[in-house]
Amino acid sequence: MTYEYIQNLKTNHKTLKLLASKHLAFYLSFFYEAFIKSGEAVVAHSKLLSHLDDYLYELNQTYENEFEQDAKSYLDSWCSDENGYLRKYYDNEDEAVYELTPYAQKALEIVEGLQKREFVGSGGKFSLVLRLLEELEFATSMDDMQRIEELLKRKKEIDEEIAKIKRGEFVGFDDTRIKENFMHLLELARSLQYDFSEIEYNFKELNKDAMKQIALSKNEAKEDVLAFIFEKEKAIKQSDQGKSFSAFWQLISDMEQNEKIEKLLKKLYEIDTIKHIDTQRRLEDFSYTLLQNANKVNETTNKLVAQLRRFIDDRVRVENKRILELVEQIQKNALELKEAGIIPKESFYIDGDKTDIFIPFERKLYSIKEEKKLQKRLDETPIELDITSFQDLFYIDEEELKEHIESLLETNSHITLSEVVKTFPVTKGVAEIVGYFSLAQRVYESIVEEQKEVILITTKDGEQKRVRLPRITYLSRKES
C-alpha cells in the first residue's frame, strides 16, 4: 500500500468518507438501529422516514438542535451518488424501499471491530488457523500415501477419543472455551452477511451497466450489446466470490444440510452459558436469514435476465417494423413505375438459385371424387353408453396441498417442491403439480429458479411419469 494509493482511498472511497463524516455517530447509530438491530435488510420508505424523524427528534432534544435538516433531506443525501450509503429502489410495490450499501455495511463492520470485547478468543482462532493449514497441505502438498497415513492418524485419534468417552474420561469445554467459540461464530455469521451484500451489489451494478449499455445502443448491433453484458456477468460468476456463492447456494438449498444447521442452532441455545451471553438469540434465525439474503442475490440476477429479454423483444419489434417499411417502399416504387409505363430493361440475377414455374394448363381442373355408398337402413340395435368415466372425475383440493406444504414448513425454514412430493406423492397427475405452482405464485413466499429438477408423478390411471420443471422453494405464507 503506497502513500498515493491510501490518499486516493481517503478521497474517493465511500466507506472512508463515511468514517470521516462530521456526523458519523448519527449516521452509523441510525443505520445499526434501522437495519442491523431490527434484522430488516430492506425497509419501506414510510417506515424508515418515520423512524428517522423520531430519531432526529430525540437527538435534537439531547444535543440542542445539532441536526438542522429534516428526515427526508438526510435520506436523499444518503442515497445520492456522492455518498451512496443507502440504495433506494422500487420493488414489486408502489412504495420505495431502502437497503444498506456495502460501503455503509463495511463502515459498521469496522466500528464493530473496534468495540472492546470481553475477551479475545486467541486459542480458538489459532486452532482454526492450524486446521485450515492442515487441510490445505492435505489437499495440495501430499501424495496419496501421505494422505492415507494422515487419515490413519486421524482415525487413531478418533479411536482414542471414543475410548476416553467409554472410560468416562472425556472432558467437555469450559465456559471460556464455549464463549470463545460462540463469539467466533457471531463474527463469521456477520462477515457472511456482509459478503452477501457485496455480491448482490456487484450484480446490481451489472444491471445498471446493462441498462446504460442498452440505452446507448441505438446504433450498435444486437450481438455487440449482448456480448458486453454476458461478458460482465460471466466475469462476476467466474470470480472467486461468485463461485463461492454458487457453492453456498447449493448447500443452503439442500434440505438435509438445512435441517442439520437448524438442529445445531436449536441445541446451541440450550447451553446455559450461551443463554446468558446472547439474550437476543442473534443466531436463532441464522439459516432463514441466509436464505433470504441469498434469494435477494437470485432476484437481482433474475431482473438482469428480464432486462435482457425486454431488450431483445424491443430490438425484434424495431427490426420487424423496418422490414415492413422496406416492403411498403418497394410496393410503392413498383406502383409508381407501373403507372409511369416504365419497364426496367435490366434486372438482377442471383447465381445458383432458380424459381419453380408452374404453367396454368399443367394443373388439373378438378379431381373426380370417389363415390360413397351409404347404408339405406338404420341399425336399430340399441347402443349402451358407458358412463363409468364420469364417476372418475376428480378435482385438485388446494387446501390439501396447503396442508402438505405447511406440515413440512413447521419443522423447516424452507422446503422444495421435490421434497413435498417425495413426502406426499402425486396421485392426480400434472394437474396436481400445477396446483403446487399456483400456490407458490399466490399464497407463499417462494423462489423459482432456472435450475431444473425431475419429479416422479403418478397419473390417475396409475401410470408412472417423470416431469422436468423449474426448481421451486417454499419459504413461508405471504402476509394477508
N, C-alpha and C positions, 0 to 999 in steps of 0.2 A: 504494500500500500504506500504509494508516494504522496508527497505533500499536495501535488496538483490534483490527484485523484480524490483525496479526502476533502480538499477545498471545493471541488466540483460537487461532491455529495452534499456538503453543507449548504451549498447554494441552491441545488436543484432537487434533491431527494425529498419527497413529501413527508416521509416519516421524520427526518431530521428537522424539517421546517416546523412540523407539529411540535416536536420536543423543544424547539427553541421559541415557541409561541409565547407571547405575554400571558395568555390565558390558558396555559397548558393544564393547570389544575382543574379549571372549569370544564374544559373540553373532555379530558380523559375520564374525569369522575362521572360526567353525564353519560359518556359512551359506555362506561362499565355498568352503570345502573340500568340504562335503557336496553342494552343488548346482551351483555355477559351475565350479569346477576339475574336478569329476568329469564334468561335462557331462550330468548326470541331472536333468531337470526335475521328475520325480516319483520319490520314494524310499519303499520299503516300510518299515513300522513296525519290524520286527525288525532290518533293516539299519541304519536311522537310529539306533535306540536303542543298538545295539552300537557304532556309530561314535561317538556322543556319549559313551557310557560310557568308551571308550578315550581320547577327547579330554579328558574331565574328569580322568581318572587322570593323564595327562601334565601337565596344568596344575597340579593339586594337588601333584604331585611337585616341580614347579619353583617354585611360589608358595606353598608351605606351607599347603595346605588352605584356600585362599581361597574356594573354591566349595563350600558345605556341602550343597546339595541334591543329590539323585540325578538321574540322566539323565531318568527318567520325569517327575519334577516339573518340570524345565525344559521338556520337550516340552509338557506340559499347560499351562504358563504361556504359552508362545509361541503356543499355539492358542486361548487364551482370547479372549473378546470384548474384554476390556480392552486386550490387546496386539495380537493379530491379525497376528503376524509370519509364522506358518505357517498353512496351511489343511490340515485333516485331513478325509479323507472315505474312503468305501469305494468302490472301483472295482468291476470285474467279479469280483474275488477276495474271499475272506472276510477277508483281512488289510487293515488300514487303510493308507493311503498319505498322504504329506505333500508339499506343494509350497510354495515361497515366495509370499507375497502381494505385490502391487505396493508396499506400504509398505516391506517389507524390501528388495525389489529396488531401490527408489528410494534407500534409505539406502546400499546397496552402490555404486550409481552415483555418489552424491555423494562418498563416500570415495575411490572410484577416481579421480574427477576431481581430488582433492586431491594425488594422488601426483605427486612431482617427475618430470617427463618428461625424456628425453634431450635433446630439443629441441622447440620449438613450431613446427608447420608453418604459419606465418602466410601464406606465399606461396600454398600450395595452397588454404587457406581463402578467401583473397582472390579467387583465380581462380574458386572455386565461387560466391562471392557475386556476382561480376561476371556469371558465366554465368546464374545464376538471375535477376538483374535484367534481363538482355538477353532472356531467354525470356519474362518477364512483360511487358516492353514490346512484344515481337513479337506476343504473343497478345492484348493488351488495348488498347494505345495506337496502334498503327499501322493505317493504312488499307491496302487491297490493293496499291496502287502502291508504298508504302513497304516492304511485306513482300517484294514482288518484288525491289526494289532491295537489300534486306538479304540475300536468298538469293543474288542475283548476286554480292554482295560476298563471301559465304562461299565461293561456287563459285570465285571468283578466288583466294582464299586457299588453297583446297584444290589448285587447279591449280599454284600456286607451290610448295606442299609436294611435289607429285608431281615437279615439275621439279627440285627440290633433291635428291630421292632418286635420280633418274636421273643427275644430275651427281655423285653421291657426296658431297653436301654436308650430308646430313641428320645431325644430332647427337642421339643419344638422351638419356635422363635420366641425370644423375649419381647417385651413391649417396645424396646428401642428398635429392634430389627423389624418389627411389624410396622412401626411408624415410618421407618426409613423406606421400606418397600412401598408403602401407600403413598408417601409424598412423591416418590419417583413415578408411580402410576399416574398421579394427578398431573405431573409435569409432562409426561408423554401424551396423555389424553388432550391436554390443552394445545400442545405442539401439533398434534394431528389435526385438530380443528383449524388451526392457522394454515396448515398445508392445504386443506380443502379450500379455504377461502382464496388462496393464491392460485390454485389450479382453476377454480371457477372464474377468477378474474382474468386469467390468461385466455380462456375460451370466450369471455365476453369482449375482450379486446380484439380477438379474432373476428367476432361477429361485427364489431364496429368497423374493422378494416374491410370486411366483406361488403358491408352496406356502402362504405365510401367508394370502394372499387366499382361496385355496381352503378352507383350514381354518376361516376365519371366515365362510364364505359360505352357511351353512345356510339363512338366511332371505333371501338375495339371489337375484335372478333369474339364470339361467344366462348370459343375454346380457350382463348387467352385469359379471360376473366376467371373461368372455372379452374384453369391450371394454377393461377395465382392463389386462389382460395384453398384449393386442395393441397397445394404445397405447404402452406402455412399450417393447415390442420394436421397434415402428416408430421410436420416438424414438432408440433406440440405432443401428438400421440406417441411419436417415436422417441421423445426425450425421456430421460431417466424418471422425471417426475410423472409424465404421462403413463409410462409402463408400470410404475409403482402403483398409480391409481387404478389402472386396469386390473392388476393382480389383487389389489384390495377389494375392488368391487366384486370380483368372483368369490372372495372369501365371505364378505359381509352379506351377500345374497344367498349364501348356502345355508339351508335350514339347520343342518346339524351343527355347523360352526356357530350359528347364532344362538341356538339352544344352549350350547356349551358355555358361551360367554355370559349369557343371562343367568344361568345357574351359578356360575362363579361369582358374579356380581351380587346375586342374592345372598350367597353364603358369606361374602365379604362383610356385609353389614350385620351379620350375626356375631361378628367378633367384637367383644366389648371395647377393646382399645380403639377400633375404627369408629364405633358409635360415638365415642367421646371426642375424637379429634375432627370428625366430619358430621356435625349435627345436621348440615344441609343436605347430606347424602348426594354429593355432587356427581357421583359416578353411577347412580342408580339407573338412570335412563340413558346411559352412555351408548349402548348399542342402537337404540332408536334414534338418538341424535346423530350418530354417524350415518345411519341410513338416510336420514333426511338431508344431511349435507351432501352426501354422495348423489342423492336424487336431484339436488339443485344443479350439480355439475352436468348430469344427464339431460336435464331440461334445457340447459344452456346450449348443449350440443344439438339438441332437437330443434331449437329455434334457428340455429345456423343452417340446418338441413332445410327447414321450412323457407328460410330466406333464399336459399339457392333454388328451390323448386319454383318459387314465385318469379325469380329472375329468369329461369328457363322458360316458364309459361309466357311471361311478358315478351321475351325475345321471339318465341314461336308466333305469337299473335302479330307482332310487328312484321316478321318475315312473311306471314300469310297475307297480311294487308298489302305489302309491297308487291307480292306476286299477283294479287287481284288487280292492283293498279296497272301493272305492266300488261296484263291480259286485256284490260279495258282500253289501254292506249293502242295496243295492236289492232283491236277491233275497230277503233275509231279511225286509225290510219287506213285500214283496209277499205272502210266505207267511203272515206274521202277520195281514195284512188279510184274506186268503182264509179262514184258519181262524176268524177272528172274525166272518165273514159280513158284513164291511163292504164296501159297494160305493161307491166315490167318486162323488159326484154331479157333480163338475166335473173336467175335465181341462184340460191346457194346449194351446195351439194355436201352430203355427209358420206364420206368414204366408209364402205363396209356395211352400211345399213340399207335396207330397202323396205318398201311398203307393199303389203299384200293387196292385190287388186281383185275385186270380185265384180264381174260384169253382170248386170241385172238379169240377162237372159240365161245365165248359167244357173240361176236359182230356180228351184221348183216353185210353181204357183201354189200348189197345195198337195197335201198327202191324203190318200184315201184312208179313212178311218175303218178299223175293223168293226164289223157288225156284231153287236152284243145281243145274245138271245136271252130274253127274260122269262122267268118262270111265270106261267099264267095263273097257276093256282097257289094260294097262300097255304103255308103249312100251319094247320090249326093246332098242332101239338103245343100244349102249354109250356111256357118257359119258367123254370124255377130260378128265382133270384136269390143269390147268396148274400145275406145282409150281415154275416158274422163280422165282416171287415169294419162295419160301423161300430161294433162293440169294442174294437181295438183302438178307437180314437183316444188320444192322450193329450195332456197339456203340461206345460212346464210350470211347476209351482215355485215362484220366486222366493216365497217365504221359506220354503225348504232349502233352497240354495243359500239363502242368507244364513240360516242356522248352521249349514255346513261350514261356511266361511268363519262365522263368529265363534263357533266352538273351537276352532284352531287358533283364532286371534286371542282367545282368552289366555293361552299359555305361550304365545309367541308374539313378538313385536310386529312381525310381518309374515306373510305366507304366500307362496306362489300358486298359480292355478294347477300346475302339475302335481303339487303336494296335496291340494284339495281333492283332486280326482283320484289320487292314489289312496287317500283315506276313505273317500266316498265315491266309489266307481260310477262312471257314467253309464246309465242304462237306457237312456232315451235318445241316443244318437247325437248328431251335430246340433240339434235344436237346444239341447241342454248346455252345450258349450257356448252357444250364442247367448243363452241366459246369463251365464257367468260373465261374458263380455259386457253385457248390458249393465249388470250390477257394478262392474269396475268403472263404467262411464258415469253412472248416475248416483250411486249410493255410497261408494267407498273412495277414500283417497288411495290412489293406485299409481303404479309405474308400468308403462307399456314400453318394452324395449324392442329394438330392431332384431336382437338376437332371437333365433327361432328355437323351439323345442318340440319334441314329438310326444303326443299324448295318446294313450290307448283308450278307445271307447268301445262300448257295446251297443249295437243298434237294437231297436225294439224287436227285431227278428232273431236276436241272439248272435248276430254276426260280429266278429271282432275286426275293428278297423284302427288304423294309425292315422292320426291327424297332425299335421305340421303347422304350427301357428306361432305368432309372436309371444314372447315370454311376458306374463302378467304377474305383478306382485301386489297383493292387497296389503295396505298399511293400517287403516282404521276407517270408521264411518265418517262421512262428511258431516259437518255441523249443520243441523237443521235450522 
